[in-house]
Amino acid sequence: MKKIFFAVLALAGLAACSTEDVVSRPEGAVIGFDNVFVENSTRANDLTAGKFDFGVYGSVINSQDQQGMIFTNQKINADGTYSPLQYWIAGATYNFVAFAPFTGAQWTYAPTVTTAAENGVLTFNNTGANQDLLFATATKTTAATLTASPGKVGFTFDHVLSRVRFTFTNGFTSGSNIKLLVTDVHITDAYKEGKMAVPAKTWTVVAGENNVNKTLNIDFDDVLKAEDSTETDARLAEGKTSSTKHFYLIPAEASYNVTFTVALYQAGVLVDTYDRTATLSYNMQPGYSYDIKANLNPKNTSDDGEIFPIEFQVTGVNDWANNGTWTDVNADGYAPVTPPTNN
């Protein structure tokens, strides 16, 4: 089988206690979370601002550098609400780490120190649904005396996986009457699990014994059947380009085996079907989108080698019969022509 090589992620505290017996809580003393913002969201199955819940880890450090956890994977709803409420305390520093989504999460987080939220290891399992993964941090330090809420905690999330899709082009000459149908696009050996250092956002993957971690088969679906497709005919005409849906991979520097099937139609007739294998080698980075492009043309579409154009030439002209010798025809007895008469 011929191979194609492609070159080609608020705390408001109680007012300070003075000589008064009653201490009132300022308005908004509850730790609140603002509407979140996600950078560079473009596709329907990417997480977008205000559309997802997330889990928060949060710790507090007092003026004596004593530290403790106040949030441990606290679910925050898409509108920023949560329960039970926590409160800002004056003269303290608060560190927050957030991951999304909370519902259906394929991730777990373990802080390096049990009393601190800001450093730890995120473990992500990619064998579940085709899931985007977001990460954000935030820090707030409250004033020595609080008379109003320090405001909500605002998170700007980053995508921390690599987003991948495949784009195919029918590279046959315009007017050649050849259409291509690309189906069953797969990466057959993606990583199942990875770990990301927080807050550095650096990933590590371990292949494991017999490469057991690098066995995830990802189905990218068929070309022109992606969620944004407007095509009614799934066959690519000459010069036409279309893409699969995208999937999320654990960022890594690795080689991946790619398989897909190409059906070749000529004048509307299915002429042949080819199972293709390709090797993709790249150092994928968190938060980046990779469009892996393949131009299917006469040189790389068929398993049988290059597809050659139908060509014509004049190889000669046969001579007239009998070597072109003239044959006499006796016309002595031709019928005379009667001239018209004038009346």
N, C-alpha and C positions, 0 to 999 in steps of 0.2 A: 504494500500500500504506500503510495507516494505521500510524502509529508510536506506540509506547507509551514514555513516558519514566519511568525509574526514578530516584527521588531516593535517592537513597540517599546483623616478622619478627625426681717428687720426687727431689730430688737429695740423695744422701748422699755426703759427701766422705771422702777418706782422712784418717786421724788426722794431726795436725800432726807433722812430723818433728822429733825431738829428738836426744838423744845416742845413742839406740838404733840398732842396725844394721838391725833388722827393724821395719817399720811394718805393723801389722795393719789390715785393713779392717773397720770396724764392720758389724754385721749390718744388712742393708738399705741398703748404700751405693749400690745401683743406683738410677738415676732410675726411679721407678715411677709409673704412672698409675692413679688410682683409678677405681672405677665411676662412670660419668658420669651426670649428671642432666639431664633435658630438661624445661623448664617448659611446662606447658599442652598436653601431648600428649593427644589424645582420639580420634583416628581411626586405623584400621588401617594406612593408608599414610603416616602420620606417623612420623617416627623417634622411638623411645621408648628410655628408659634401658636400657642393657645389651643393646640389640638391633642395634647397628651398629658398624662400624669407623670410624676417623677419621684424618685426616692432621694432623700436628703440625709446626709450625715453632718452633724454640727457639733462643735466643741467651744467651750468658753475658757478664757484665761483671765484670772484676776490680777490685781496689781502686785501680788506676791508670786506671780508666775505659777500659780496652781491651776491645774487644767482638768477639765472633766467633760464628758459627752452629754449633750442635751438632746441630740437627735441621733437615732440609730436606724437608718433606712426608714425614715418617716415618710409615709405616702403624702405627697402634695398633689392635690387635684389640679386639673388644667386651669381652673380659675384662681389658683393660689390658696385655696382653703385647705385646712387640715385640722386634725384633732388627736390628742388634747393640745391646747394652746401652750406655748412657751412665751417667756417675757424677757425684755431687755433689762439689764442691770447696769447701773452707772459705773463708769470707770473700768470697763472690761473690754476684752477683744474677743470677737467671735469669728470662727473660721467655718466655712461651709463647703461641702462637696456634694454635687448632685449628679445623678445618672438617670437616663430615660431610655425606654419607657419603664414604668413601674409595673403596670399590668402586663402579664405575659413575659416578664423579664427573663432574658437568657443570660444574665450577668449576676455576679456576686461580688461584694467588696469587703475587703478585710483591712482596716487601718493597721499600720505598723505598730502603733501604740494604742492601747485600748481606750485611753483618755483623750486621744487626739483624732481629729477627722481629716486633717489636711494632707496626710501622707499615708499611702497604702498601696494595695495591689487589687486591681480589678481583673476578675476572671470572666471571660466571655466564652460561651458555648454556641457554636454556629450551626449545630445540627437541627435546631428548631425552625421556626418560621423565618421567612426572608425579612429580617428585622434590622432596621436602622438602630444605631447606638449613639447616644449623646452624652456629653460630659461637660461640666462647668464647675467653677469655683467662685467663691466670693468671700470677702473679709470686711467686717465692720468693727470699728472701735467706738464705744460710747463715751460721751463727755463725762467729766467728773460729777457733774450735777445735771440731771435730766429734768427739763420742764416740758418737753414735747417728745414725740416719737422720733427716733432716729430714721424712720422711714422703712420702706419694705426692702427686702433683700432682692436685688435684681440679678438674674442669671443670664448670661449670654452663652448659649450652648455651642459646642463644636461637635461636628461629626467626627468620630474617631475610628471608623472603619474605612476601608477602601471600597468605593462604589465602582462596579464593573459592568459593562455591557459590550455586546458585539454588534458591529455594523458591517453589512455585506453589500457589495456593489456588483451589479452585472456588468462586467467589463468587455462583453462582446461588442463588435462593431454595430453601430446604429443601423437598423434595417436588416440585420442578419436573421431576423425571425426566430431568435432563440430567447426563451424565457427560462429562468432558474427559480426553483422552489427550494429554500433552505429550511431544514427542519432538524429537530432533536439536537440543539446546540447544548453541549455539556462541558463543564470542567470536571474531570473525573477524580482529581486528587487534591482538592483544597484542604486547608487545615481545619480541623474540627474545633480546636480550642487554643486560645491565646491568653496571655496575661499582659496587662498594661500598667506601668508604674504611674502612680498619681503623686504629684500633679504633672509630672514630666511628659506624659502622653507617649511614652516609648513602649513599644510592643516587643514581646518575646514569644516565640513558638518553639515547642520541643517536639521533634518528629517522633520520638519514642522508639521503643524496640520494634523492629520490623516495620518502621515508618507508620505505626498504627494511627498516629494523629493526622496523617496526611492522606486520608482516604474518603473525604467527603465528596460525594457526587452532587454537583449543582446543576439543576435543569434551568437553562435560560429561556426555554420555550422556543417557539418557532418564529422565524423572521416574519414580520408583517402581522403578527398576532399579538403584538405588544399593546399595552393599555392605551397608548396614544396613537394607534394606527387608524388612518382614515382610508386605507386601501380596501377595495372590494375584491380585487384579484390578488391572491397571495403570491403569485408568480412575479418575480422581478423581471421587468422588461429591460432591454439594453440601456445602459447608462443610469438605471434607477438604483437608488440606495435606500435601505431601511435597516432598522435596528431591532434587537431583541429587547425584552424588559431587562432591567438591571438587577444585580444581586450585590450583596455586601460580603466582602472577603476580609479576613483578618490580615492587617498589613504585615507584609513580610517580603524579604528578598528570596525568591524561589522560582522554580520552573514548574509549569502546570501543563498537563496533557489536556488538549481540547479536541473534542470530536463533534462532527456534525454530518448531516446527509444533504447532498445536492441532487435534486431531480432536474434533468435537462429536457425541456420541451422544444421541439422544432416544428413550426407550423401547427402548434396546438397538439402535437402528438408526443407522448412520453417516449423518448428515445432510449434513455438509460438513467440509472441512479447510481450515485457514487458515495461511498462512505469515506469521509475524509478524517485525517488525524493531523493535528498540528501541535507544536510545542511553543509555549509562551514563557519567556523568561523576563522578569522585571522586578524592580525593587519598589513595591507599592507602599505608599505613604498614607498615614491616617488623614482622613478628610479630603483626599483627592479622588476625582472621578476619572476613570480610565475607559476610553472608547476604543476597543480593540477592532481595527478595521482590516477587512480582507477584500481584495479586488479579485473576483472570480472571473477568469478570462480563459482564452483557449489554451494557455500554457499550463494552468494549474487546476482546472476543474475536473478533468477525467482521471480515473485510476489507470487508464491505459496509455497515458502519455499525452502529448500535445494534440489538441483538436485542430485539424488543418482546414483552411478554407477551401471551398469548392472553387476551382479555377478553370479557366477555359483558354484554349489556344487553337489556332488554325495549323493543322499538321500537313495540309496539302489540299489540292483540288484534283479529283480524278479527271482524266482526259475524257473527251467525248468518246462515245462508242466507236469501235472500229478505228481507233487511233485518230479520230477526227476526219476520216476520209469522207468526202462528199458523195452522197448517193444520188444518182440521176433519177429524176421522176419525169416520165413522158407526159407532157401536157398537150399533145397534138389534138386530142379529142375533146378539149374543153368546150363547154357550151357557149355559143356566141351570145353576146350581150345585145339585146334589142334596144335600140335608141328610142327615147321618148318621141312621141309625135305631137305636132302642134295642131290644135284644133282651131 
